[in-house]
C-alpha cells in the first residue's frame, strides 16, 4: 500500500506568544505518530507528511490527540490531502493571487465535516473592499490593500464558525501545494 501525502494545518500555534511549538519538536511528534517524510513550512503550523491511513477523520483525531498531549494545548487541525490541495489551487477564482499590489489574498481552510457552503454564509464582507468565494475545501478571501482597515475579515474571529477554520495567505497555500505535490 502506497503512502499518501497530506498537509496538516494547525490552528493557533506560535501566534501572539501562545502555544509556542518549535518546528523540530513538531516534526518529531509527527514522526512518533508513525508518519513519514515529515516536513514543516514556516512557524505557523504547516506540516507535510505521508501516511498509509486514508481516513482523514481518523488522521485528524490521531494528530489532535497526540499534539494536545505532547504540547499541553487544545489542538485543532485541518488535514488536507495532496489531491484536495490540488483542487484548492485549481478552484481559486480567476485572477486570484495575481495582483498583490492591489489585493491581499487569503485561503480559509474548512475543518470537516463542516461544508464551505455553510461557512460562506457566516463570512462577513465589506462592500467594495472584500470578496469571498467558495471551493470544495476552502474559501477564497480577497481584500483591497488600500482599504484593508475596512475589511471585515478580522470580524470573523468573533464568530463561532471561526473555530472550524484556519487561514493561510495565498503564497503559503501555493508553497504547501508544491510541497505536498512535488513534481518529479
C-alpha positions in Angstrom: 0.0 0.0 0.0 1.5 3.3 -1.0 1.6 6.3 1.3 -0.5 9.4 0.6 0.8 12.9 1.1 -1.1 15.3 3.4 -0.9 18.8 4.9 -1.8 19.3 8.5 -2.8 22.9 9.1 -2.6 23.6 12.8 -4.7 26.3 14.3 -3.4 28.8 16.9 0.2 27.9 17.4 3.1 30.4 17.6 0.6 33.3 17.4 0.9 36.2 19.9 3.2 34.2 22.1 0.6 31.4 22.7 1.0 27.7 22.2 4.7 28.0 21.2 6.0 24.9 19.5 9.4 24.6 17.9 9.3 23.1 14.4 11.8 20.4 15.2 9.6 19.3 18.1 6.6 19.3 15.8 8.3 17.2 13.2 9.5 14.8 15.9 5.9 14.5 17.2 4.6 13.6 13.7 7.4 11.1 13.2 6.5 9.5 16.6 2.9 9.2 15.3 4.2 6.9 12.6 4.1 9.4 9.7 6.9 9.5 7.1 8.6 12.2 5.0 7.7 14.9 7.6 8.4 18.5 6.7 7.3 21.8 8.2 6.9 25.1 6.5 7.2 28.4 8.4 6.4 28.7 12.1 2.6 29.0 11.7 1.9 25.3 11.9 2.1 23.7 8.5 3.2 20.1 8.4 3.5 18.0 5.3 3.7 14.2 5.8 3.0 10.8 4.3 0.6 8.2 5.7 -0.9 4.9 4.7 -4.0 5.9 6.5 -6.6 7.3 4.0 -9.4 8.1 6.5 -9.0 11.8 7.2 -11.2 11.8 10.2 -9.0 9.2 11.8 -5.9 11.1 10.9 -7.3 14.3 12.3 -8.3 12.7 15.5 -4.9 11.0 16.0 -3.0 14.2 15.3 -5.2 16.4 17.5 -4.9 14.0 20.5 -1.2 13.5 20.1 -0.4 17.2 19.8 -2.7 18.1 22.7 -1.0 15.5 24.9 2.5 16.4 23.7 2.2 20.2 23.9 -0.4 20.7 26.5 -2.9 22.7 24.5 -6.3 22.0 22.8 -5.1 21.1 19.3 -7.3 21.9 16.3 -6.1 20.7 12.9 -7.4 20.8 9.4 -6.0 17.9 7.3 -5.9 18.3 3.5 -4.8 15.6 1.1 -2.5 16.2 -1.8 -5.4 15.9 -4.3 -7.5 18.2 -2.2 -4.7 20.8 -2.2 -4.6 20.4 -6.0 -8.4 21.3 -6.1 -7.9 24.2 -3.7 -5.4 25.7 -6.1 -7.4 24.8 -9.3 -10.7 26.2 -7.8 -9.3 29.6 -6.9 -11.3 32.4 -8.6 -9.9 33.7 -11.9 -7.0 36.0 -11.2 -6.8 35.1 -7.5 -3.3 35.9 -6.2 -2.3 37.7 -9.4 -2.4 41.3 -8.2 -0.7 41.5 -4.8 -0.1 45.3 -5.1 -3.8 45.8 -5.1 -5.2 42.9 -3.1 -4.4 40.7 -0.2 -5.4 37.1 -0.8 -6.2 34.5 1.9 -7.5 30.9 1.8 -9.8 29.8 4.6 -9.5 26.1 5.0 -12.6 24.5 6.5 -12.4 21.7 9.1 -14.6 18.7 8.1 -17.4 17.8 8.5 -18.3 21.5 8.0 -19.0 22.5 4.4 -17.7 25.5 2.6 -21.2 26.5 1.6 -22.2 26.7 5.3 -19.2 28.8 6.2 -19.7 31.1 3.2 -22.9 32.4 4.8 -21.0 33.3 8.0 -18.1 35.2 6.5 -18.6 39.0 6.8 -17.6 41.2 3.9 -17.3 45.0 3.4 -18.9 46.0 0.0 -16.2 47.4 -2.3 -13.4 46.1 -0.1 -13.9 42.3 0.4 -14.8 39.5 -2.0 -15.2 35.9 -1.0 -15.9 32.7 -3.0 -16.2 29.0 -2.0 -14.5 26.0 -3.4 -14.9 22.4 -2.3 -12.4 22.6 0.6 -11.7 26.2 1.2 -13.0 29.8 0.8 -11.0 32.4 -1.1 -11.0 35.8 0.5 -9.7 38.9 -1.3 -9.5 42.4 0.1 -8.2 45.7 -1.2 -4.8 46.7 0.2 -5.8 50.4 0.1 -8.8 49.8 2.3 -7.5 46.9 4.3 -8.5 48.6 7.6 -12.1 48.5 6.4 -12.0 44.8 5.7 -14.4 42.6 7.7 -12.1 39.5 7.7 -11.0 40.3 11.3 -14.6 40.2 12.4 -14.7 36.5 11.5 -12.7 35.7 14.7 -15.6 36.7 16.8 -18.0 34.2 15.2 -18.4 30.6 16.4 -17.6 29.2 12.9 -14.0 30.6 13.2 -13.1 27.6 15.5 -13.5 25.4 12.4 -11.3 27.4 10.1 -7.6 28.0 9.6 -6.4 30.8 7.3 -3.3 30.8 5.1 -2.2 33.5 2.7 -2.1 32.6 -1.0 1.7 32.5 -1.1 1.8 30.0 1.7 -1.0 28.0 0.2 0.9 27.7 -3.1 4.1 26.7 -1.3 2.2 24.0 0.6 0.6 22.8 -2.6 4.1 22.5 -4.2 5.4 20.6 -1.1 2.6 18.1 -0.9 2.6 17.6 -4.7 6.2 17.7 -5.7 6.9 17.5 -9.4 9.1 14.5 -10.3 
